[in-house]
Amino acid sequence: MAKRKITFYHTDHHEFHICKILSTLANQNNFNYEFSNNIKKKSDIGFYCLDSNYIKKINSKLSIITLGGLDQGKIVWPNLWQKENWNKFDIGFLPGKNWKNKWLQSSWDVNSRPKLSMNILGWPKSEIIFDDKKKFELINEKIKKKINFNKNKTILYAPNREMGGKAKDIINTVKELGFNLIIKQFAWTQKNQKQKFHNLRENIKKSNNLAIKILKKKVYIVNPTENIMNYYGQADLLITDESSVIYEALLFDLPSLSVLDWKMAQNNYGTTREPIIDRSVSLTCYKKDLNNKIQKIFRNYKNYKKKIIRKKYNHFSYLDKSCKNFYKLLDITINSKKNIFEIKPIYKINYLKCYIRKFTIKLKLFIKKIINF
């Protein structure tokens, strides 16, 4: 029997990291594979891990979708699917119990229902930590030597958007405390991002230069295209605004801190808003309390770590088996076997509710068009 081929679609470095991890088991499961940043390309089996609104037409005979980030669509939680249509894909899968509960609450929505099944498989990026621990430890040792910090505490700063002097707040605080700092910014390297987010790219450049000037050997700047999973284990505390990194940090039992009065916007001139923070996962403080809050966290570090371990298993299932599960699910689907990963909806589809939402969206767009005419 000829091998079937999986096309792993990606549009940025973060998505590519997910695709690359899944691809490692393709050959031994009798699949050929390729990577493509052309989401219009025709394929036999297509894997997608991006906002489904960017996929206007699916050109795969069998299509699979999952989240690109663990905080995806948080503005409309629990129902991500009111803004994204997974109904046009054959298979969907989610990382753990927390996302399973979101889906169950939203299972009345036709958009939440992939054609064949919705499943819990785990989070592919966890595989590189738990499947081969010795290999991952060796990678971490190499990075530790490359960073070459002293034995003081280390902060990992990884914001969603670099703007409004966030980096400066962190740099000054780290200097006051005598700590080390690792900076991991988002790459913003897609063609449309380079122009659209040129302000953010310039902010990153300036803030990195400032960090080197002030902290010298006590700062390490990660190449934005690198996989952040290799750096959580190098830190004692993660600080961010509203990034999905707070969930991945759970895999390393790493506490995270989000700053409540940092601003979020598309660029330096856009309308700002407060960050949307999941307080069940991340600790919080205001800018003026940043120094004191960090010291408080380290005074109670063991207690915070215990709480994180409990949360980890709520957000992630199958910590060392997510990639294996992906290929098991493909085998189940292709060969019509009993599906051991499928989640069953708790509601019938409410077509009236879906129609009203669709009509409301069209009406708002029509009114906006009239106003701007």
LINVEN-V146176 format. One record per residue. N is the residue number from 1. RES is the residue in one letter. PSI is psi in whole degrees, 0 to 359 (none if undefined). NEAR is the number of other C-alpha atoms within 12 Angstrom. Layout:
# LINVEN-V146176
((N RES PSI NEAR) (N RES PSI NEAR))
This chain:
# LINVEN-V146176
((1 M 131 5) (2 A 143 7) (3 K 139 15) (4 R 158 23) (5 K 132 27) (6 I 130 37) (7 T 118 37) (8 F 107 40) (9 Y 137 45) (10 H 149 32) (11 T 353 32) (12 D 178 33) (13 H 323 26) (14 H 313 33) (15 E 322 34) (16 F 323 30) (17 H 319 32) (18 I 314 38) (19 C 317 40) (20 K 318 30) (21 I 315 29) (22 L 326 40) (23 S 340 33) (24 T 335 29) (25 L 7 26) (26 A 307 30) (27 N 317 17) (28 Q 347 15) (29 N 17 24) (30 N 37 20) (31 F 139 24) (32 N 163 23) (33 Y 163 28) (34 E 161 29) (35 F 145 30) (36 S 136 24) (37 N 10 26) (38 N 96 22) (39 I 356 30) (40 K 350 20) (41 K 139 24) (42 K 146 24) (43 S 163 28) (44 D 295 24) (45 I 123 35) (46 G 129 41) (47 F 130 49) (48 Y 141 45) (49 C 53 42) (50 L 171 33) (51 D 121 28) (52 S 344 35) (53 N 338 22) (54 Y 351 19) (55 I 94 29) (56 K 325 16) (57 K 133 19) (58 I 122 30) (59 N 34 25) (60 S 142 28) (61 K 324 23) (62 L 123 29) (63 S 140 40) (64 I 136 43) (65 I 145 45) (66 T 184 43) (67 L 147 37) (68 G 333 32) (69 G 152 30) (70 L 350 35) (71 D 18 30) (72 Q 131 30) (73 G 24 27) (74 K 339 25) (75 I 332 19) (76 V 16 16) (77 W 147 23) (78 P 349 24) (79 N 79 29) (80 L 328 35) (81 W 355 37) (82 Q 340 33) (83 K 348 28) (84 E 135 31) (85 N 106 32) (86 W 358 41) (87 N 339 29) (88 K 355 30) (89 F 160 35) (90 D 317 33) (91 I 140 39) (92 G 151 44) (93 F 154 43) (94 L 161 42) (95 P 334 44) (96 G 191 33) (97 K 319 25) (98 N 313 27) (99 W 330 41) (100 K 315 34) (101 N 322 25) (102 K 316 31) (103 W 317 37) (104 L 317 30) (105 Q 334 23) (106 S 6 31) (107 S 355 34) (108 W 342 25) (109 D 124 36) (110 V 329 31) (111 N 338 33) (112 S 356 46) (113 R 96 39) (114 P 155 32) (115 K 321 21) (116 L 311 29) (117 S 152 34) (118 M 138 36) (119 N 161 42) (120 I 117 39) (121 L 344 43) (122 G 183 38) (123 W 114 45) (124 P 326 46) (125 K 342 43) (126 S 339 40) (127 E 322 37) (128 I 343 33) (129 I 314 31) (130 F 338 24) (131 D 318 23) (132 D 82 16) (133 K 322 16) (134 K 317 13) (135 K 316 16) (136 F 323 21) (137 E 322 21) (138 L 318 17) (139 I 316 22) (140 N 324 24) (141 E 319 18) (142 K 317 16) (143 I 321 26) (144 K 317 23) (145 K 323 14) (146 K 320 17) (147 I 314 26) (148 N 52 20) (149 F 164 25) (150 N 186 17) (151 K 6 15) (152 N 168 19) (153 K 150 27) (154 T 129 36) (155 I 134 41) (156 L 117 42) (157 Y 116 50) (158 A 83 42) (159 P 163 39) (160 N 315 37) (161 R 124 37) (162 E 105 42) (163 M 163 33) (164 G 21 29) (165 G 23 26) (166 K 311 38) (167 A 321 41) (168 K 319 29) (169 D 315 29) (170 I 315 47) (171 I 314 37) (172 N 320 26) (173 T 315 30) (174 V 320 35) (175 K 315 27) (176 E 321 18) (177 L 347 24) (178 G 24 25) (179 F 176 31) (180 N 159 38) (181 L 130 44) (182 I 130 46) (183 I 124 46) (184 K 104 38) (185 Q 164 40) (186 F 147 36) (187 A 320 33) (188 W 53 29) (189 T 356 22) (190 Q 155 21) (191 K 312 14) (192 N 332 12) (193 Q 325 19) (194 K 321 18) (195 Q 312 16) (196 K 322 19) (197 F 34 27) (198 H 330 25) (199 N 314 24) (200 L 319 35) (201 R 320 28) (202 E 320 23) (203 N 318 26) (204 I 315 35) (205 K 313 24) (206 K 316 20) (207 S 324 32) (208 N 318 34) (209 N 320 21) (210 L 318 23) (211 A 316 33) (212 I 319 24) (213 K 317 18) (214 I 316 24) (215 L 343 30) (216 K 243 21) (217 K 356 21) (218 K 11 30) (219 V 141 36) (220 Y 124 34) (221 I 118 34) (222 V 138 29) (223 N 124 23) (224 P 338 26) (225 T 350 21) (226 E 160 22) (227 N 118 29) (228 I 340 40) (229 M 335 39) (230 N 357 34) (231 Y 344 42) (232 Y 319 37) (233 G 351 31) (234 Q 355 40) (235 A 161 37) (236 D 342 34) (237 L 137 42) (238 L 135 46) (239 I 132 50) (240 T 183 47) (241 D 285 43) (242 E 27 42) (243 S 156 37) (244 S 353 34) (245 V 338 43) (246 I 332 44) (247 Y 315 44) (248 E 328 41) (249 A 333 43) (250 L 327 36) (251 L 338 37) (252 F 11 33) (253 D 36 31) (254 L 119 41) (255 P 148 43) (256 S 151 48) (257 L 128 45) (258 S 142 42) (259 V 120 38) (260 L 327 28) (261 D 17 26) (262 W 145 35) (263 K 151 31) (264 M 138 31) (265 A 168 24) (266 Q 325 23) (267 N 186 26) (268 N 341 22) (269 Y 356 16) (270 G 169 16) (271 T 129 11) (272 T 159 17) (273 R 167 18) (274 E 150 18) (275 P 148 26) (276 I 111 29) (277 I 131 31) (278 D 96 27) (279 R 349 20) (280 S 345 22) (281 V 315 37) (282 S 141 36) (283 L 159 32) (284 T 158 34) (285 C 172 26) (286 Y 161 23) (287 K 316 29) (288 K 339 18) (289 D 7 20) (290 L 312 31) (291 N 309 27) (292 N 322 19) (293 K 317 26) (294 I 316 36) (295 Q 322 23) (296 K 319 20) (297 I 315 28) (298 F 335 25) (299 R 332 13) (300 N 33 15) (301 Y 317 22) (302 K 320 17) (303 N 318 17) (304 Y 321 26) (305 K 319 28) (306 K 318 17) (307 K 321 23) (308 I 318 29) (309 I 320 23) (310 R 320 18) (311 K 326 30) (312 K 316 33) (313 Y 350 26) (314 N 331 25) (315 H 338 35) (316 F 128 34) (317 S 161 33) (318 Y 56 30) (319 L 326 33) (320 D 15 23) (321 K 9 30) (322 S 318 37) (323 C 318 37) (324 K 318 28) (325 N 324 33) (326 F 314 41) (327 Y 330 30) (328 K 318 26) (329 L 321 33) (330 L 315 39) (331 D 316 21) (332 I 315 21) (333 T 312 28) (334 I 323 21) (335 N 13 11) (336 S 46 14) (337 K 171 14) (338 K 129 15) (339 N 112 25) (340 I 354 21) (341 F 351 31) (342 E 140 26) (343 I 132 29) (344 K 133 25) (345 P 152 24) (346 I 353 18) (347 Y 154 17) (348 K 155 18) (349 I 130 21) (350 N 90 19) (351 Y 327 16) (352 L 313 14) (353 K 319 18) (354 C 321 23) (355 Y 318 17) (356 I 317 15) (357 R 314 20) (358 K 318 20) (359 F 318 14) (360 T 317 14) (361 I 315 16) (362 K 321 14) (363 L 317 14) (364 K 319 14) (365 L 322 14) (366 F 314 14) (367 I 317 13) (368 K 321 12) (369 K 319 11) (370 I 315 10) (371 I 320 9) (372 N 0 8) (373 F none 7))
